[in-house]
C-alpha cells in the first residue's frame, strides 16, 4: 500500500484543519469553499481506517448535557428594550441580531427547518 496521500485525501485534511482553525463545522466549511462534503468525509474516513488519522471521538452529548428550551410569546405589557436582546448564529457564520424578541412563530419556523422563515 502506498504511503502517499491522494489529492482528495490532501484536500480533505487541509479542509479539516481550516475548518477547525476557523471555528466552522467541516460541512459548513466545505459548503462555503465549494467542496463536495461527502467526498471530504469519505476521504477522512478512509484515512482513519488506514491509521493515518486517529479514530474520531464521539461528539454525542450525554443525558446530563441536554437543556430543554421552550419558546413563548412575550407579554405585550413588557417595557421597551434597548440594545440587542437576541443573537442567532448559524454554523456557516451568518449572524442575526434582534433589538427585540422575534415572534415565537418565526423562531419555531427557523428551528423546524422550513426553507423560508419569513412566511
C-alpha positions as CSV (number, residue, x, y, z in Angstrom):
1,X,0.0,0.0,0.0
2,X,1.3,3.4,-1.0
3,X,2.3,5.8,1.8
4,X,1.5,8.9,-0.4
5,X,-1.8,10.6,0.1
6,X,-4.1,11.1,-2.9
7,X,-5.1,14.6,-3.9
8,X,-8.6,14.1,-2.4
9,X,-7.0,13.0,0.9
10,X,-4.7,16.0,1.0
11,X,-7.7,18.3,0.2
12,X,-9.8,16.6,3.0
13,X,-7.0,17.0,5.5
14,X,-6.5,20.7,4.6
15,X,-10.3,21.3,4.8
16,X,-10.5,19.7,8.2
17,X,-7.6,21.8,9.5
18,X,-9.0,25.0,8.0
19,X,-12.5,24.3,9.4
20,X,-11.0,23.7,12.9
21,X,-9.0,26.9,12.7
22,X,-11.9,29.0,11.5
23,X,-14.3,27.6,14.1
24,X,-16.7,26.2,11.5
25,X,-18.1,22.7,11.2
26,X,-16.4,20.7,8.4
27,X,-19.7,20.6,6.4
28,X,-20.2,24.4,6.7
29,X,-16.6,25.0,5.7
30,X,-16.8,22.6,2.7
31,X,-20.1,24.3,1.6
32,X,-18.6,27.7,1.9
33,X,-15.5,26.6,-0.2
34,X,-17.5,24.8,-2.8
35,X,-16.1,21.4,-1.8
36,X,-18.1,18.2,-2.1
37,X,-18.9,17.4,1.6
38,X,-19.5,13.7,1.0
39,X,-16.1,13.3,-0.7
40,X,-14.3,15.1,2.1
41,X,-15.9,13.0,4.8
42,X,-15.3,9.8,2.8
43,X,-11.6,10.7,2.4
44,X,-11.2,11.4,6.1
45,X,-12.9,8.1,7.0
46,X,-10.5,6.2,4.7
47,X,-7.6,8.0,6.4
48,X,-8.9,7.0,9.8
49,X,-9.4,3.4,8.7
50,X,-5.9,3.2,7.4
51,X,-4.5,4.7,10.6
52,X,-3.2,7.9,9.1
53,X,-5.6,9.9,11.2
54,X,-6.7,8.9,14.8
55,X,-10.2,7.4,15.3
56,X,-12.9,10.0,15.6
57,X,-14.1,10.9,19.1
58,X,-17.8,10.7,19.7
59,X,-19.4,14.2,19.7
60,X,-22.7,12.9,21.2
61,X,-23.8,14.6,24.3
62,X,-24.7,12.6,27.4
63,X,-28.1,12.9,29.0
64,X,-26.8,15.3,31.6
65,X,-25.9,17.9,28.9
66,X,-29.4,18.2,27.5
67,X,-31.1,21.5,28.1
68,X,-34.8,21.9,27.3
69,X,-35.9,25.2,25.7
70,X,-39.4,26.5,25.3
71,X,-40.2,29.5,23.1
72,X,-43.1,31.6,24.2
73,X,-44.6,34.9,23.1
74,X,-43.6,37.8,25.4
75,X,-46.4,39.6,27.1
76,X,-47.5,42.9,25.3
77,X,-47.0,44.9,28.6
78,X,-43.2,44.4,28.6
79,X,-41.3,47.6,28.7
80,X,-39.4,48.6,25.6
81,X,-35.8,47.2,25.5
82,X,-32.7,49.0,24.4
83,X,-29.8,47.3,22.7
84,X,-29.6,43.7,21.4
85,X,-31.7,41.1,23.2
86,X,-31.3,38.1,20.9
87,X,-28.4,36.9,18.7
88,X,-28.8,33.8,16.4
89,X,-25.5,32.4,15.0
90,X,-25.6,29.9,12.1
91,X,-22.8,27.3,11.7
92,X,-21.8,29.0,8.4
93,X,-21.2,32.3,10.2
94,X,-24.4,34.1,9.5
95,X,-25.4,36.2,12.5
96,X,-28.9,37.7,13.1
97,X,-29.1,40.3,15.9
98,X,-32.5,41.4,17.1
99,X,-33.3,44.6,19.1
100,X,-36.4,42.9,20.5
101,X,-37.6,39.3,20.8
102,X,-38.7,38.0,17.4
103,X,-42.1,36.4,17.2
104,X,-42.3,32.9,18.6
105,X,-43.8,31.5,15.4
106,X,-40.8,32.9,13.4
107,X,-38.3,31.2,15.8
108,X,-40.2,28.0,15.7
109,X,-40.1,28.1,11.8
110,X,-36.3,28.6,11.9
111,X,-35.9,25.7,14.4
112,X,-38.1,23.4,12.4
113,X,-36.0,23.8,9.2
114,X,-38.6,25.4,6.9
115,X,-36.8,26.9,3.9
116,X,-38.5,30.3,4.2
117,X,-38.8,31.5,7.8
118,X,-40.3,34.9,6.6
119,X,-43.6,33.3,5.6
